[in-house]
Amino acid sequence: MTDSNLPATPIPGEKSHEPGVERPQSAPDSAAKYAAADGTVWERATLEKLAFAALDEQRAARRWRNFTRLAWLLFFVVVGWMLFSHSTPTTDPSAPHTAVVEIKGEIASGGDASAELVVAAMRGALEDKGSQALVLLINSPGGSPVQAGIINDEITRLKALHKKPVYVVVEESCASAAYYVAAAADKIYVDKASIVGSIGVLVDGFGFTGLMDKLGVERRLMTAGANKGFLDPFSPQTEAQRAYAQTMLNQIHQQFIDVVKKGRGARLKETPEMFSGLFWTGQQAVEMGLADELATLDQVARDVVKAEDIVDYTRRENVAERLAKRFGAALGEGAVHALKSAPGVR
């Protein structure tokens, strides 16, 4: 018999239907719940990654747009600066004045003292009807004999064409190729402490063959032509190559000497050391006939040219032009940076 008052004994594995009583979930039910939770977390993480990737792309695109706009703005500013940055003379060029062209620093192609810029400036100065004479204000240690030779020849041509004198005023130095230029002038004025001369030619370099032998380094140089490796610092120099180079230097040196003798004429008090590459003070240069007098730019304009107003015709590659030349490179570098900052690009 069964006592109806006794609680029923639960059968293992059977769910209880007694009201108000919660039974622990079985193992299969818990696993399903956790699997569903893990799926939700994974989906959420994936959505977040996609959202952040989209934001990164938008930021990269916005940065690139801003950079492009700024670059174009900078470009137009530079172009405008280049158009209006050329300095205007302090006096009316049509009035009588002394024209000045500066030759400062190394005389070399691509620099401020290149033949291209100096010759263009000289032409502009002498073509002006108001210029009474041209003064080359020189402060240079020298440079390329080719560039100096171009300027020297043009001075001679322009003097004959415009029938105006060309003078040189030396500041700190007028040596080597700079004196090559000055020799074509009608007169050379210096300061007593200026450095003048250095009438010579050189080719310099280094040789590392002895050091390479000590280190056990072998130079492997292949050429088509016996002298194609001429002056290679890692290869020994033959006597024939040395003699050939010396012949070239002697020829250029003689060209230099001829230019100085032609330009200075009877004023030179030639000595054995004059064309040896030595240099002298301005005072010594006047005594030797390499220069004419001691004077400054203002003194020459006032006392020699008789036109105290000085107008500078010097042409220089200004900052705007340098920026314009680098604009393309900067734009390309910015594009690369923007691409690298985009998602997935490294």
ABEGO torsion letter per residue (X at the ends): XBBAABBBBBBBGBBBABBGBBBBBBAAAAAAAAAAAAAAAAAAAAAAAAAAAAAAAAAAAAAAAAAAAAAAAAAAAAAAAAAAABBBBABBAABBBBBBBBBBEBBBBGBAABAAAAAAAAAAAAABAABABBBBBBBBAEEBAAAAAAAAAAAAAAAAAAGBBBBBBBBABBBEAAAAAAAABABBBBBAABBBEGBBBBBBEBBAAAAAAAAGBBBBBBBBEAAAABGBAABBBBAAAAAAAAAAAAAAAAAAAAAAAAAAEAABBBBAAAAAGBBBBAAAAAAAGABABBBBAAAAAAAAAGBABBBBABBBBBAAAAAAAAAAAAAAAAAAAAAAABBGBX
